[in-house]
Amino acid sequence: MGEETVSLSADSSDAALPDAPSATQGTTCTENNGTPCPHWVHKVIGQYPPLPESAVPQPQRDPSTVHFITYRAWNEPPLRTNKEVFRSKWYVGTHVGAAVAMVVACRNQNSGEHWGSQVPIQAGLFGMDYLQFRFIGGPNAIGAPIYSMIKYSRKSTH
């Protein structure tokens, strides 16, 4: 018959391909049953796990130059990492104290403080103080919770 058949061995097809990076990206995204995620999921969430950050290193401060009273200029890297913020005795102590004072005042019927109005205020202060402590300076972040402790303490004694 006039048909020619070409048999390619696995070795000959691999030898013809240049050594190039894979066009498919590795992923560990799986559904609950263990099957790989559909292609459209990767379009929504992107590569999972994420590819390494670009080669440009993020600027970091020398920890020995950061003290409680240190302030940061607009063009300098952040003062503290998240871990340093939430392990700071100043930050955690003042905010826990303000939260406890708020709870005591809100439970006291004669104080005039109510959960519905005070919890959102304290949550907002917590968030703003986090930004202050991490990016601007320590004293700015503890002023509001100290004031809150004084205010709620005075209200709960009436």
C-alpha positions in Angstrom: 0.0 0.0 0.0 1.4 3.5 -0.5 1.3 4.5 3.2 4.5 5.1 5.0 4.7 4.8 8.7 7.2 6.6 10.8 7.9 5.2 14.1 9.4 7.6 16.6 10.9 6.3 19.7 10.6 8.2 22.9 14.3 9.0 22.9 14.2 10.5 19.5 11.3 12.9 20.2 12.9 14.1 23.5 16.2 14.6 21.7 14.6 17.0 19.2 13.2 19.3 22.0 15.5 22.0 23.4 16.1 22.3 27.1 13.5 25.0 27.9 11.5 25.8 31.0 8.1 24.1 31.2 5.3 26.1 29.7 3.0 24.8 32.5 3.4 26.2 35.9 3.5 23.8 38.9 0.6 24.1 41.2 -0.6 22.5 44.4 -4.2 23.8 44.2 -6.5 20.9 44.7 -10.2 20.4 45.3 -11.6 18.7 48.4 -11.5 15.3 46.7 -7.8 15.7 45.8 -8.2 16.4 42.1 -6.3 19.4 40.6 -8.3 22.7 40.4 -9.9 23.5 37.1 -8.1 25.9 34.8 -10.7 28.7 35.4 -9.8 28.7 39.1 -6.2 29.7 38.2 -7.5 32.6 36.1 -9.4 33.9 39.2 -6.9 33.2 42.0 -3.7 33.2 39.9 -0.8 30.9 40.5 -1.0 28.8 43.7 1.2 28.7 45.6 2.3 32.1 44.4 5.6 32.4 42.5 8.5 33.9 44.4 8.5 37.7 44.6 10.5 39.7 42.1 14.2 39.9 42.5 13.9 43.4 44.0 14.4 43.1 47.7 11.9 44.9 50.0 13.7 47.5 52.0 14.0 46.7 55.7 15.2 48.8 58.6 18.0 47.8 60.8 16.2 46.6 64.0 18.9 48.1 66.2 17.9 51.6 65.0 14.3 51.3 66.0 13.3 52.2 69.6 9.9 53.1 71.1 10.4 56.9 70.4 11.8 56.4 66.8 9.8 58.1 64.1 9.9 57.3 60.4 10.2 59.6 57.4 7.9 59.1 54.4 10.7 57.5 52.3 12.0 55.1 54.9 10.9 51.4 55.2 8.4 50.5 58.0 9.6 50.7 61.6 8.3 47.3 62.6 7.1 44.0 61.2 3.7 42.6 62.1 5.4 40.2 64.5 7.2 43.0 66.3 4.0 45.0 66.6 2.0 42.3 68.2 4.8 41.2 70.5 5.4 44.7 71.8 4.5 45.0 75.5 3.6 48.7 75.0 1.2 48.1 72.2 -0.4 44.9 73.5 -0.5 46.1 77.1 -2.2 49.4 76.4 -4.8 48.0 74.0 -5.7 45.1 76.3 -6.0 47.6 79.2 -8.3 49.8 77.0 -10.4 46.7 76.1 -10.8 45.6 79.7 -11.7 49.1 80.8 -14.3 49.2 78.0 -15.8 45.9 79.0 -16.1 47.0 82.7 -17.7 50.3 81.7 -20.2 48.7 79.3 -21.2 46.1 81.9 -21.8 48.9 84.5 -25.3 50.2 83.9 -24.6 53.5 85.5 -21.7 54.4 83.2 -23.7 55.4 80.2 -21.5 53.3 77.9 -23.1 50.8 75.5 -21.6 47.9 73.6 -23.1 49.0 70.2 -21.3 52.3 70.3 -18.1 51.5 72.1 -16.9 48.3 70.4 -16.7 49.8 66.9 -14.8 52.8 68.3 -12.3 50.6 70.0 -11.9 48.4 67.0 -11.2 51.4 64.8 -8.7 52.7 67.3 -7.0 49.4 67.4 -6.6 49.4 63.6 -5.3 53.0 63.4 -2.9 52.5 66.3 -1.6 49.4 64.5 -0.7 51.5 61.5 0.8 54.2 63.8 3.0 51.8 65.7 4.1 49.9 62.6 4.7 52.8 60.2 5.0 56.2 62.1 6.0 56.0 65.7 5.3 54.3 69.1 4.1 57.3 71.2 1.3 58.0 68.7 0.0 54.4 69.0 -0.4 54.3 72.8 -2.0 57.7 73.4 -5.6 56.7 72.4 -5.7 53.5 74.5 -4.3 55.3 77.6 -7.0 58.0 77.1 -9.6 55.2 76.7 -8.5 53.5 79.9 -8.8 56.8 81.9 -12.2 57.6 80.3 -13.7 54.2 80.9 -12.3 54.0 84.4 -13.9 57.3 85.3 -17.2 56.3 83.7 -17.4 53.0 85.5 -16.9 54.6 88.9 -20.0 56.9 88.6 
